[in-house]
Amino acid sequence: MKLYDSEWAPSPRRVRIYLAEKGITVERVPVDLRQNEHFQDAYLAINPRGMVPALELDDGSVICESAAICRYFEALAPMPALFGETPLEIAQIESWTRRIEHDGYAAAVYVFRNATPRMEGRGAPGKWPPIPVISELAHRGAVMWSAFTQALDQRLADHEWIATDRFSFADITALVTLDFAERARLPMPAGYANIARWRAAANARPSAAA
């Protein structure tokens, strides 16, 4: 079993944090995104979409997308349950994970892809024909980010963790999203003490260094 990985990209980091929380070790194969290794034939044979991460099983099967990879391991090793144990917990974690992805992570991607000069022609992640950047999407991302962080801070005003009373996949997703947003030059607005408290607690976990 091999995990095709990149230290630089947020999605592989989401898998690494998840695996660290579960205590699961998988052989990692680095993919150098800065050298466009993910667009070369050797990696495209693994994932024709040219995106990381990808998990190659011993039988040659390949699982792509970070959440799907984590779901696979959750089915193999259910405890500790990072996707929830009860029907309500499972729904709460799924709901918040999707909200973080759609409102927060998407905002960071809009800004990163459409306000970074080196992304010209690469307006969407993965292997595509040239896709132009759209400056208005960067503005949209900034508006979305402002609204998302405000809502997240309000949620954390009376919750230790985002989705349930335990650290979950939703918290992993949010931590990766906030760190990626900083690289996309979307800093956390000042005054959000609840996010700051939560973020410090999440970063104090050993898995955050994965």
C-alpha positions in Angstrom: 0.0 0.0 0.0 1.4 3.4 -1.0 0.2 6.9 -0.4 1.2 9.4 -3.1 1.7 12.5 -1.2 3.0 16.1 -1.3 4.3 18.1 1.7 3.1 21.3 0.0 -0.6 20.6 -0.8 -3.4 20.8 1.7 -5.4 17.7 0.7 -2.5 15.2 1.4 -2.0 16.9 4.7 -5.6 16.2 5.6 -4.9 12.5 5.1 -1.6 12.6 7.0 -3.3 14.2 10.1 -6.1 11.7 9.9 -3.7 8.8 9.8 -1.6 10.2 12.6 -4.8 10.5 14.8 -5.6 6.8 14.0 -2.0 5.6 14.5 -1.9 4.2 11.0 1.4 4.1 9.1 1.4 3.9 5.3 4.4 4.1 2.9 4.5 7.5 1.4 5.7 8.3 -2.1 6.5 12.0 -2.5 5.1 13.9 -5.6 6.9 17.2 -6.3 4.1 19.6 -7.4 6.5 22.4 -7.9 8.3 20.4 -10.6 4.9 19.4 -12.1 5.6 15.7 -11.3 1.9 15.2 -10.9 1.5 15.9 -14.6 4.1 13.5 -15.8 3.2 10.1 -17.2 4.4 8.1 -14.2 1.9 9.7 -11.9 -0.8 10.2 -14.4 -0.8 6.4 -14.7 -1.8 6.3 -11.0 -4.3 9.2 -11.1 -5.2 10.5 -14.6 -6.6 13.6 -13.0 -3.1 14.7 -11.9 -4.1 15.4 -8.3 -2.8 14.3 -4.9 -3.2 12.4 -2.8 -3.8 9.0 -4.2 -3.8 5.7 -2.3 -2.6 2.6 -4.3 -3.6 -0.7 -2.7 -1.6 -3.9 -2.9 -3.9 -5.3 -5.5 -3.4 -2.2 -7.7 -6.6 -0.5 -6.9 -6.3 3.3 -6.5 -8.4 5.5 -4.3 -8.3 9.2 -5.0 -9.6 12.2 -3.0 -8.5 12.8 0.5 -11.9 12.3 2.2 -12.4 9.0 0.3 -9.0 7.8 1.4 -9.8 8.6 5.0 -13.2 6.9 4.7 -11.5 3.8 3.5 -9.2 3.7 6.6 -12.2 4.5 8.9 -13.9 1.3 7.5 -10.8 -0.7 8.2 -10.1 0.7 11.7 -13.3 2.3 13.1 -11.8 3.4 16.4 -11.1 6.1 17.3 -14.1 7.2 15.3 -13.2 10.5 13.5 -16.3 10.4 11.4 -18.6 9.8 14.4 -20.1 6.9 16.2 -23.8 7.6 16.5 -26.1 8.6 13.6 -26.3 12.1 14.9 -22.5 12.4 15.2 -22.0 11.1 11.7 -24.4 13.6 10.3 -23.0 16.5 12.3 -19.4 15.8 11.2 -20.5 15.3 7.6 -22.5 18.5 7.7 -19.7 20.6 9.1 -17.0 19.0 6.9 -19.0 19.9 3.8 -19.6 23.4 5.0 -15.9 23.9 5.7 -15.1 22.5 2.2 -17.7 24.5 0.3 -17.5 27.8 2.2 -13.9 28.0 3.6 -11.7 25.8 1.4 -13.4 26.8 -1.8 -12.9 30.5 -0.8 -9.1 29.9 -0.4 -8.9 28.0 -3.7 -10.7 30.8 -5.5 -8.1 33.3 -4.2 -5.1 31.1 -4.6 -6.0 30.1 -8.2 -7.1 33.5 -9.4 -4.8 36.0 -7.6 -1.5 34.1 -8.0 0.4 35.1 -11.2 2.0 31.6 -11.6 -1.5 30.1 -11.8 -2.2 31.7 -15.1 -3.8 29.0 -17.3 -4.4 26.8 -14.3 -7.6 28.2 -13.0 -8.7 24.8 -11.6 -6.6 22.1 -9.9 -5.6 19.0 -11.7 -4.9 18.1 -15.3 -7.1 20.2 -17.7 -6.7 22.1 -20.9 -5.6 25.7 -20.1 -8.2 27.4 -17.9 -7.9 31.1 -17.5 -7.8 32.8 -14.2 -10.7 35.2 -13.3 -9.9 38.1 -11.0 -13.5 38.4 -9.9 -13.3 34.9 -8.4 -10.6 36.1 -6.2 -12.9 38.8 -4.9 -15.6 36.3 -4.4 -13.3 34.1 -2.4 -12.4 37.0 -0.1 -16.1 37.7 0.5 -16.8 34.0 1.2 -13.8 33.8 3.5 -14.9 36.7 5.6 -18.4 35.2 6.1 -17.0 31.7 6.7 -14.6 32.8 9.5 -17.3 34.8 11.2 -19.7 31.8 11.2 -17.0 29.5 12.4 -16.0 31.8 15.3 -19.7 32.0 16.3 -19.9 28.2 16.3 -16.9 27.8 18.5 -18.2 30.3 21.0 -19.9 27.5 22.8 -18.3 24.4 21.3 -14.8 23.0 22.2 -14.6 21.3 18.8 -16.4 22.1 15.6 -18.9 19.3 15.0 -19.2 17.3 18.2 -17.7 17.2 21.7 -14.7 15.4 20.3 -12.0 16.2 17.8 -13.2 14.9 14.4 -12.6 14.9 10.7 -14.4 18.3 10.6 -11.6 19.8 12.8 -8.9 18.3 10.6 -10.6 19.8 7.6 -10.8 23.2 9.2 -7.2 23.2 10.4 -5.9 22.3 7.0 -8.2 25.0 5.4 -7.1 27.8 7.7 -3.4 27.0 7.1 -3.9 26.8 3.4 -5.8 30.1 3.4 -2.8 31.9 5.0 -0.7 30.7 2.1 -3.3 32.0 -0.2 -2.9 35.4 1.6 -6.3 35.1 3.3 -5.3 35.8 6.9 -7.6 35.2 9.8 -9.4 38.4 10.7 -8.4 40.0 14.0 -10.6 39.5 17.0 -11.8 35.9 16.5 -10.8 34.7 19.9 -12.9 31.5 19.6 -11.1 30.3 16.5 -7.7 31.2 18.0 -8.5 29.1 21.1 -9.7 26.2 18.9 -6.7 26.5 16.6 -4.2 26.5 19.4 -5.8 23.3 20.8 -5.8 21.6 17.4 -2.2 22.6 16.7 -1.2 21.2 20.1 -2.2 17.7 19.0 0.8 15.7 17.8 -1.0 14.9 14.6 -0.9 18.5 13.5 2.8 18.1 12.6 2.1 15.3 10.2 
